């Protein structure tokens, strides 16, 4: 499972997620407000927080579909 920093970053970029809503592994990030601009901002935050760089292959909507897929992508780069 992911750490607190990851969840805090997600919450900043999910405009439709209420403070009391739980972030589950299969939550649709797009359904909760992550758009292409938010994806770029989230990407930057993830790179800074985890000292990773997203390679071109990782820059796709599938990797940003759910918290679980995004965390797997970040974890693989660490």
Order of alpha helices (4+ residues) and beta strands (2+ residues): alpha-alpha-alpha
